[in-house]
Amino acid sequence: MSDDGFQPGEEFARAMDARDPLAGFRDRFCIPKMKSGEEGVYLCGHSLGLQPKSAASYLEQELRDWANLGVEGHFHAMNPWMPYHRLLTQQTAELVGAEAEEVVVMNSLTVNLHLMMASFYRPSQRRHRIVIERGAFPSDQYAVKSQIRFHGFEPAISLIELAAREGESCIRGEDITELIERDGESVALILLGGVNYATGQVFDMAEITKAGHRKGCVVAFDLAHAAGNIPLELHDWGPDFAVWCSYKYLNGGPGCVGGCFVHARHADWKDLPRFAGWWGHEEKIRFQMGPEFHAMAGAEGWQVSNPPILALAPLRASMEIFSEAGMERLRAKSVSLTNYMEFLLRQNDSAKFSLITPCEPERRGAQLSIRLTDLGRGICDRLAAEGVIGDWREPDTFRVAAVPLYNSYADVFRFVEKFTAALR
Ligand SMILES: Cc1ncc(COP(=O)(O)O)c(C=O)c1O
């Protein structure tokens, strides 16, 4: 961790907040309150981001147009619903470092993962394996295993799980490239989290993509914990596809519509096998209702159904705020907040916990994962009762994230103070 001149007392946190240029954004979010009416310390943006206060007005607009216009809203709503999802395209593209044609907001993460694998996981007898992280998010494990079986292969043979070395928590970059170098010719798909959900480790996506492509593998990322958390340059890094959800760092609301990236090199590959639906059909002829599917160019060609407008509306509110704040400034504050949290935690010489997230800022995002080997989830429950919200991941990990849009240095200070008391 870099020593940013942090000091242990509460005045330091207050002083940092006073000179934080992004501090005002906190007021734009609904901060959950404790029973006392006082604002709690919400450190769970890695699981469900907070509600922008402006979300309600975005949603109300669409409810009003639906009430007043019925089906006519598709063309005559203030924001016509037919192209409504495109209101999010430019901001989404900027957020993930992509061209507009490479992104689309649709469905939810695991559904998009399956849609992408339908096109990009095309196993053969020679090349049928999928590489994931050991202990990848369960939905990803289920999705890839079911795809392997769907194609008549066996996960016991076709799934490679990248693991951390004995006694370590995070996977070493050199172990990833070595595995790709060694086994790459039998690998059809490399699918890693951009940020690992359990440890908070950021993977070197550019390097992994390069190594995978050198061996002829399809390379993809699950960006559930990366989108809105760390800067992304998907177009330049060059993965074939990526998927993410919008309810964590993107504050789109519970179960909000996810996002999908398909690299421009696949944009016009229209005969790529896919699970098609009318919303991915060439827009100009969609309403001719013809029997043959003609895919739209780019990521939009993977759409299946018409999008849920009422779920997209709150996401627009949040994406507006992201554009205003700017990812560069957000990342700078995020690095500082997380370093500060680590600094305060390390003041505490208790042997009852350890940090499993990498120390280097470039190898982590906002999340810190704290291993509590003996104390168990009781600490998490106790902190929740005191208004400090993190979350517990079995068997031994307490996850917290200070989100730069709405968390303050004072939040971090209060968390560590209560955490330290709970340890005792
Ligand atoms: C890394 C990761 N992948 C996949 C998912 C599943 O997302 P969804 O329920 O939107 O399909 C999650 C959900 O938290 C996740 O954290």
The ligand as an SDF file (V2000), in Angstrom:
LIG
                    3D

 16 16  0  0  0  0  0  0  0  0999 V2000
  -18.9790  -12.3880  -10.5470 C   0  0  0  0  0  0  0  0  0  0  0  0
  -20.4460  -12.6050  -10.7470 C   0  0  0  0  0  0  0  0  0  0  0  0
  -20.8760  -13.2940  -11.8180 N   0  0  0  0  0  0  0  0  0  0  0  0
  -22.1800  -13.5360  -12.0200 C   0  0  0  0  0  0  0  0  0  0  0  0
  -23.1380  -13.0680  -11.1450 C   0  0  0  0  0  0  0  0  0  0  0  0
  -24.5760  -13.3970  -11.4080 C   0  0  0  0  0  0  0  0  0  0  0  0
  -25.2820  -12.3200  -11.8630 O   0  0  0  0  0  0  0  0  0  0  0  0
  -26.7880  -12.4120  -12.3970 P   0  0  0  0  0  0  0  0  0  0  0  0
  -27.6390  -12.8810  -11.2660 O   0  0  0  0  0  0  0  0  0  0  0  0
  -27.1080  -11.0030  -12.7750 O   0  0  0  0  0  0  0  0  0  0  0  0
  -26.8150  -13.3550  -13.5360 O   0  0  0  0  0  0  0  0  0  0  0  0
  -22.7390  -12.3390  -10.0170 C   0  0  0  0  0  0  0  0  0  0  0  0
  -23.7430  -11.8250   -9.0660 C   0  0  0  0  0  0  0  0  0  0  0  0
  -23.4700  -11.2950   -8.0420 O   0  0  0  0  0  0  0  0  0  0  0  0
  -21.3620  -12.1170   -9.8180 C   0  0  0  0  0  0  0  0  0  0  0  0
  -20.9180  -11.4420   -8.7390 O   0  0  0  0  0  0  0  0  0  0  0  0
  1  2  1  0
  2  3  1  0
  2 15  2  0
  3  4  2  0
  4  5  1  0
  5  6  1  0
  5 12  2  0
  6  7  1  0
  7  8  1  0
  8  9  2  0
  8 10  1  0
  8 11  1  0
 12 13  1  0
 12 15  1  0
 13 14  2  0
 15 16  1  0
M  END
$$$$
